[in-house]
């Protein structure tokens, strides 16, 4: 197996260090990642691309779902609308994770935290690690 690059990813909470190895190892893994995650990662580092001026994490999720060919049924401009979207699931790469006022796509796991790729994370599309206890739902897109 080829050696994966190392990267330092900045977050507005803290500087997070990840070793990119594979989808079944702690860290962030792009190789073999589900299509939704691969679509979203193309916007990593980008500012608000949604045109929505308020909190835009849900609008970013909707854009990535649309680009991936998934339904948007039951979703709106609020992150909490994703708590009932799709099918319930356990935490895994590519799952949608919903917090009270934020949502993103599971991109990895580190030190008891779940790494999300999300819009409006420090006003851009970025990675952030959240305590698992803060996540109220994990959903598979349909």
C-alpha positions in Angstrom: 0.0 0.0 0.0 1.3 3.4 -1.0 2.2 5.8 1.8 -0.3 8.5 2.3 0.5 12.2 2.6 0.5 13.9 6.0 -1.4 17.1 6.4 -2.0 19.9 8.8 -5.6 21.1 8.7 -6.6 24.4 10.3 -9.8 24.8 12.2 -11.2 27.8 13.9 -11.2 25.7 17.1 -7.7 24.4 17.0 -5.1 23.1 14.6 -5.8 19.5 14.0 -3.2 17.0 12.8 -4.3 14.0 10.8 -2.4 11.2 9.1 -4.2 10.2 6.0 -4.0 6.4 5.7 -7.2 4.6 4.8 -10.9 4.6 5.4 -10.7 2.2 8.4 -7.9 4.0 10.3 -8.2 7.1 12.5 -7.8 10.3 10.5 -9.3 11.6 7.3 -9.4 9.3 4.3 -10.3 10.3 0.8 -9.3 7.1 -1.1 -12.3 4.8 -1.4 -14.5 7.3 0.4 -18.2 7.4 -0.4 -19.2 9.6 -3.3 -20.9 12.3 -1.2 -17.6 12.8 0.7 -15.6 12.9 -2.5 -17.9 15.5 -4.0 -17.8 17.7 -0.9 -14.0 17.5 -0.5 -13.6 19.4 -3.8 -14.9 22.5 -2.0 -12.5 22.1 1.0 -11.1 25.6 1.8 -13.6 27.4 -0.2 -15.8 30.2 1.2 -19.5 30.4 1.1 -20.5 29.1 -2.4 -24.2 28.7 -1.6 -25.5 32.2 -2.0 -27.3 31.9 1.4 -26.1 34.6 3.8 -27.1 33.1 7.1 -25.7 29.9 8.6 -25.1 27.9 5.4 -23.9 24.5 6.5 -27.3 22.9 5.5 -27.2 24.7 2.1 -23.7 23.2 1.5 -25.0 19.8 2.4 -27.9 20.3 0.0 -25.5 21.3 -2.8 -23.3 18.3 -2.3 -26.3 15.9 -2.2 -27.6 17.5 -5.4 -24.2 17.1 -7.1 -24.1 13.5 -5.9 -27.5 12.7 -7.3 -29.3 12.2 -4.0 -32.7 13.4 -3.1 -33.2 16.6 -1.1 -36.7 15.6 0.1 -37.5 16.8 3.7 -34.4 19.1 3.9 -34.4 22.9 4.1 -31.9 25.7 5.1 -31.7 24.4 8.7 -29.2 21.8 9.8 -31.7 20.2 12.1 -33.8 19.3 9.0 -31.3 16.6 8.3 -32.1 14.8 11.6 -34.9 13.0 9.8 -33.5 12.9 6.3 -32.6 9.6 4.6 -32.1 6.5 6.8 -30.7 6.3 10.3 -27.2 4.8 10.5 -24.2 4.5 12.7 -21.1 6.7 12.4 -19.1 5.9 9.2 -17.3 7.7 6.4 -19.8 9.5 4.2 -22.6 9.6 6.7 -24.4 12.9 7.4 -23.9 14.0 11.0 -26.4 16.4 12.6 -25.7 18.6 15.6 -28.3 21.0 17.0 -27.2 24.0 14.9 -24.7 22.4 12.4 -24.3 19.5 10.0 -21.6 17.9 7.9 -20.3 14.7 6.4 -18.3 12.2 8.5 -14.7 12.4 7.1 -12.9 10.6 9.9 -12.4 9.8 13.6 -9.8 11.0 16.1 -9.4 10.8 19.9 -13.1 10.2 20.6 -14.2 12.9 18.2 -15.8 12.7 14.9 -14.2 14.7 12.1 -16.8 16.4 9.9 -16.3 18.1 6.5 -18.8 20.9 6.6 -19.8 24.3 5.2 -19.7 27.4 7.4 -17.0 26.0 9.6 -15.0 29.1 10.3 -16.8 30.8 7.4 -15.5 28.2 4.9 -15.7 24.6 3.9 -13.4 22.9 6.4 -12.7 20.0 8.6 -13.5 20.1 12.3 -13.5 17.5 15.1 -16.6 17.3 17.3 -17.3 15.3 20.4 -19.4 12.3 19.5 -21.9 13.2 22.3 -22.8 16.5 20.5 -24.1 14.6 17.4 -27.8 14.0 17.6 -28.2 11.9 14.4 -26.3 10.0 11.8 -28.1 9.6 8.5 -27.4 7.9 5.2 -28.4 9.8 2.1 -31.1 8.4 -0.2 
